[in-house]
Amino acid sequence: MELNKQEILDLIQAYNGQVSYAEREEYLFNTIGKNIKNRGYLTKEEFLEIVRWKSARAIRKAEANSNEVVEKITKFAFSIDNEEVKIRVLTSLNGVSIPMASSILTIPFPESYGVIDIRGW
């Protein structure tokens, strides 16, 4: 497998700035999650942070979403009262399946959602 320049830089940055899993989760839930909840939608960067946390292998597909699409889709999804429709709307984003959609909901709303995953639910 051959890596491009950006992938190498990302790996170097990840190695140099290693943060424990607990610290990363604390940041996701206490900082990013609260910002999302207060604002009512995700930015693309917040979206990508959640993707990296849940399943880094989906990052390439997730990166294909524009900031505008991420903001509009998540704002709309968070406003919907029907849980099935909410999940279906979130899965319209590139790189988002049901487990990722549940993660997107869990970070800002941990009191109402949990991550749906083959290993955890």
Secondary structure, 3 states (H helix, E strand, C coil): CCCCHHHHHHHHHHHHCCCCHHHHHHHHHHHHHHHHHHHCCCCHHHHHHHHHHHHHHHHHHHHCCCHHHHHHHHHHHHHCCCHHHHHHHHCCCCCCCHHHHHHHHHCCCCCCCCCCCCCCC
